[in-house]
């Protein structure tokens, strides 16, 4: 999976973007965190719970113009395991850069 680690709202707290989808978590522990697709219901509530109907219509998709990507994305090619956890190598790179992940309901939105 090709992912980017991006800053949001000027903070160095981040979420994972991959294939256009946003992946988020409820967990603060980056070593055990599992990322799930983020959905937005009724244009208000963000959740990781997959809607029963038309789930793809509710996925949160970010499109960043190529010319603005470098000012929005702090780290490219964050690797996730098949179980949607960040690989050890990617975690070390992120820690070295001082980047942290967003926690749904706490640091995002």
N, C-alpha and C positions, 0 to 999 in steps of 0.2 A: 504494500500500500504506500502510495506517495502521500506524504502529509507535510503540512507546514505548522510551525509553532508560531503563533502570531500574538502580538500585543493588542490589548483592547482598551479603549478609552485612556490611552496614555500611560497605563500602568504596565509593570513588567510581570503581570499575572496573565496567563495565556490559556487559550484553548486550541485544540487540534482541529485542523481543517483537512479533509481528504476527499478527493473526487467530488469536490464542491460541497459535500455535506459537512456539517459541524458535528464534532464528537465531544461530548461533555461527560462529567462525572459528578457524583455526590460525595466522593471520598477525598479527604485531605492528604492521604498518604500516597505519595507518588510511586512508592515501591510496590504497592498492592492495588493501585487504582485500576479500574476497568472502565474504558471509554465506551459510550453508547451513542447512537445517533440521537441528535437533539431534534425535538418536534416543538412546534408552536401551535397551541390550540386557541381558537377564537381571537387570533392576533394579539393575545395577551400573555397567556400562561406558557412558560417553557417547561418541557418535561422530557424524560427519556422513555416514558411509557408509550409504546407504539399504539396509535389509534386503531380502533377496530375497522374503520372504514376509511378508504382513500388515504392511507398512511403517507404515501409519497407526496401528496398535496400539502402535507403538514410539516415535511422535513425543512429544517432551517438551512438554507443554501446561501453561501457568501460568494459573490463574484467580485474579485478585485481586479481593476484594470491593470494590465501589465506594467504600464508606466508608473503606477503607484505601489506596486508589490513590495519593493525594497523598503519603503517607508512604513509599510504595514506588517510585513513578515520579518520576524527576528531570526528564525532558524528554519531551514528547509530540510526535508527528507527525514523527519522524525519517524522511526520505525516502530510499528506496533506488532505484537505477536498475534498468532491466530486467535488468541483469547482476548484480544483488544487491550493488552497491557503494553506499556512502553518498554522497549528492550533496554537492557542494562547499558549498552553502549550509548543509546540516545539519552537515557537518564543522566549519565555522566556528562555528556555534552551540554545538556540543559542546565545542570547544576553549575558547571564551569562558567556559563554565561549569566548565572544568577536569575534564571527564569523559573517561574512557578506556574502551575496550572490553575485554571479557574475551577471553582467549586460551585456547581449550580445551586442557586438560592443563597449563596454567601458572597461570592465575588463576581457573580454574573447571574442575571442581568443587573 
